[in-house]
Amino acid sequence: MTYQRKEVIGAATLYLGDCREVLPGLGKVDAVVTDPPYGIAAVWQGGKGHGWAKADADKALRNDWDEATPSAETMDMVVNSGVEIIIWGGNYFNLPPSRCWLVWSKPERNFTLAEAELAWTNRDNVVRVLDYARSDPDRQHPTQKPVGVMRWSISKVKGNAILDPFMGSGTTGVAAVQMQREFIGIEREPSYFDIACRRIEQAQRQGNLF
């Protein structure tokens, strides 16, 4: 296993490094819940008017981060890393057919951005839908999911140990800590890794709020 830094915060273990170099040393975990880059930077242009200031300010950073999807080999490695798997943006990847998709429905309609997002799962269950706000007010990553969406995702898996190979600013880890689950996160960008450490440490101090 190769990584630049390792932080242990309560039941959370965080690795600064490339998931392709960290995953082989972890073995199989209970569940993978993750939100990898969708590779849609080329078609995402932002917008104008009310509500777009933050999105436009983040556009250059977002487009650098979301330039390409992980390779098929990387996604195979991710899928094989857990017993239960939830991958947001699963419709952008070549994944096996699934009858259990998770759908996050956003409140706005006829908006430039997507009205919903899809998560592929390997669960033998039916499609489930969550109506939830587009973003948290303190968003620190250009494609950061709301914590509530990731709590809902984690509630769908039975396993205790949750792995996110594309941790970003640590939202999956915050949700896992709030739900008193173990968490393993991997992030290759140092600035986001530092943000994730701070957010997960804060969640750890607050304890189980749910």
C-alpha positions in Angstrom: 0.0 0.0 0.0 1.4 3.4 -1.0 0.1 6.7 0.3 1.5 10.1 1.3 -0.3 10.5 4.7 -2.6 8.6 7.0 -4.9 10.2 9.7 -6.9 8.2 12.2 -9.8 10.2 13.7 -11.9 8.0 16.0 -13.3 5.2 13.9 -12.3 6.9 10.7 -9.0 6.2 8.8 -8.1 8.6 6.1 -5.4 8.2 3.4 -3.9 10.9 1.3 -3.1 9.1 -1.9 -4.3 7.5 -5.2 -7.0 4.9 -4.6 -5.3 2.6 -7.1 -2.3 2.4 -4.9 -4.2 2.2 -1.5 -7.1 -0.2 -2.3 -4.9 -3.3 -2.8 -3.7 -3.1 0.7 -7.1 -2.7 2.4 -8.8 -6.0 1.6 -12.5 -6.3 1.1 -14.7 -4.0 3.3 -18.3 -4.2 4.3 -19.5 -1.5 1.9 -18.3 1.0 -0.7 -20.3 4.2 -0.8 -18.7 6.8 -3.1 -19.2 9.6 -5.6 -16.4 9.5 -8.2 -15.8 12.2 -10.9 -18.5 11.9 -13.6 -16.2 13.3 -16.3 -18.8 15.9 -17.4 -16.6 19.0 -17.3 -16.6 19.4 -21.0 -20.4 19.8 -21.1 -20.8 21.8 -17.8 -20.6 25.5 -18.5 -22.3 27.1 -15.4 -25.0 29.8 -15.7 -26.0 33.3 -15.0 -28.2 35.1 -12.6 -29.4 34.4 -9.1 -27.9 31.4 -7.4 -25.0 30.9 -9.8 -22.2 33.0 -8.1 -20.8 30.1 -6.1 -21.0 27.6 -9.0 -19.3 30.0 -11.4 -16.6 30.8 -8.9 -15.9 27.0 -8.6 -16.1 26.3 -12.3 -12.4 26.2 -13.1 -11.7 24.0 -10.0 -14.6 21.7 -10.8 -13.7 21.3 -14.4 -10.1 20.4 -13.5 -11.3 17.8 -11.0 -14.1 16.4 -13.2 -12.2 16.3 -16.5 -12.4 12.6 -16.9 -14.1 9.5 -15.3 -11.9 7.0 -13.5 -10.7 4.2 -15.9 -12.7 1.0 -16.3 -9.8 -0.8 -14.4 -10.1 1.6 -11.5 -13.9 1.2 -11.3 -13.5 -2.6 -11.4 -11.1 -2.3 -8.4 -13.6 -0.1 -6.6 -16.5 -2.5 -7.2 -14.4 -5.5 -6.0 -13.4 -3.7 -2.8 -16.7 -4.1 -1.0 -19.5 -6.6 -0.3 -22.2 -3.9 -0.8 -21.6 -1.2 -3.4 -23.3 2.2 -4.0 -21.7 4.4 -6.7 -23.2 7.8 -7.3 -23.2 8.8 -11.0 -23.3 5.1 -11.8 -25.1 6.0 -15.1 -21.8 7.5 -16.3 -19.9 4.2 -15.9 -20.0 0.8 -17.6 -21.4 -1.2 -14.7 -23.5 -4.4 -14.7 -27.3 -4.1 -14.9 -29.0 -3.4 -11.5 -32.6 -3.4 -10.5 -31.9 -1.3 -7.4 -30.9 2.3 -8.3 -31.0 5.1 -5.8 -32.4 8.4 -7.1 -31.8 11.8 -5.5 -34.5 14.1 -6.7 -33.7 17.8 -6.4 -36.5 20.4 -5.8 -35.9 22.7 -8.8 -37.4 21.9 -12.2 -36.4 23.3 -15.6 -33.0 24.2 -14.1 -29.7 24.2 -16.0 -28.2 21.5 -13.7 -29.6 18.0 -13.4 -33.0 17.6 -11.7 -31.9 14.3 -10.2 -28.8 12.1 -9.7 -28.6 8.3 -9.9 -26.6 5.8 -7.8 -25.9 2.3 -9.1 -26.0 -0.4 -6.5 -25.3 -4.2 -6.4 -28.3 -4.6 -4.0 -31.1 -7.0 -4.8 -33.9 -4.6 -4.1 -36.2 -2.0 -5.8 -35.5 1.5 -6.9 -35.6 4.1 -4.0 -36.1 7.8 -4.3 -35.0 10.6 -1.9 -36.3 14.2 -2.3 -33.6 16.4 -0.9 -32.1 19.9 -1.3 -29.5 20.5 -4.0 -26.6 21.4 -1.7 -25.7 22.2 1.9 -25.0 25.9 2.6 -21.4 25.3 3.7 -20.3 23.4 0.6 -16.5 23.2 0.2 -16.1 21.0 -2.9 -17.5 22.0 -6.3 -19.5 18.7 -6.6 -20.1 18.0 -2.9 -23.2 16.0 -2.0 -25.4 17.1 0.9 -24.6 15.1 4.1 -28.2 14.0 4.2 -28.0 12.3 0.8 -24.9 10.4 2.0 -26.6 9.4 5.3 -29.5 8.1 3.3 -27.1 6.1 1.1 -25.3 4.6 4.0 -28.7 3.6 5.6 -29.2 1.3 2.6 -26.2 -0.9 3.5 -26.0 -3.4 6.3 -22.2 -3.4 6.8 -20.5 -1.4 9.5 -17.2 -0.4 7.7 -17.8 2.2 4.9 -15.2 2.9 2.3 -15.1 6.0 0.0 -12.2 5.7 -2.5 -13.0 9.3 -3.9 -13.4 11.0 -0.5 -13.2 14.6 -1.7 -14.1 16.9 1.2 -15.2 14.0 3.3 -19.0 14.1 3.2 -19.4 10.3 3.2 -17.1 10.2 6.2 -19.1 12.8 8.1 -22.3 10.9 7.4 -20.6 7.6 8.5 -19.3 9.1 11.8 -22.8 10.7 12.5 -24.3 7.2 12.1 -21.6 5.6 14.3 -20.1 3.5 11.4 -16.4 2.9 10.8 -15.1 4.8 7.8 -12.1 4.5 5.4 -11.5 7.4 3.0 -9.0 7.9 0.2 -8.3 11.3 -1.4 -5.4 12.3 -3.7 -5.8 16.1 -3.5 -4.1 17.5 -0.4 -6.4 20.5 0.0 -9.5 18.4 0.0 -7.9 15.8 2.2 -7.3 18.6 4.8 -10.9 19.7 4.5 -12.1 16.2 5.0 -9.9 15.7 8.1 -11.4 18.9 9.7 -15.0 18.0 8.8 -14.7 14.4 10.1 -13.0 15.5 13.2 -15.8 18.0 13.9 -18.4 15.3 13.3 -16.5 13.0 15.7 -16.6 15.7 18.4 -20.3 16.2 17.9 -21.1 12.5 18.3 -24.2 10.7 17.1 -26.7 13.3 16.1 -29.1 10.9 14.4 
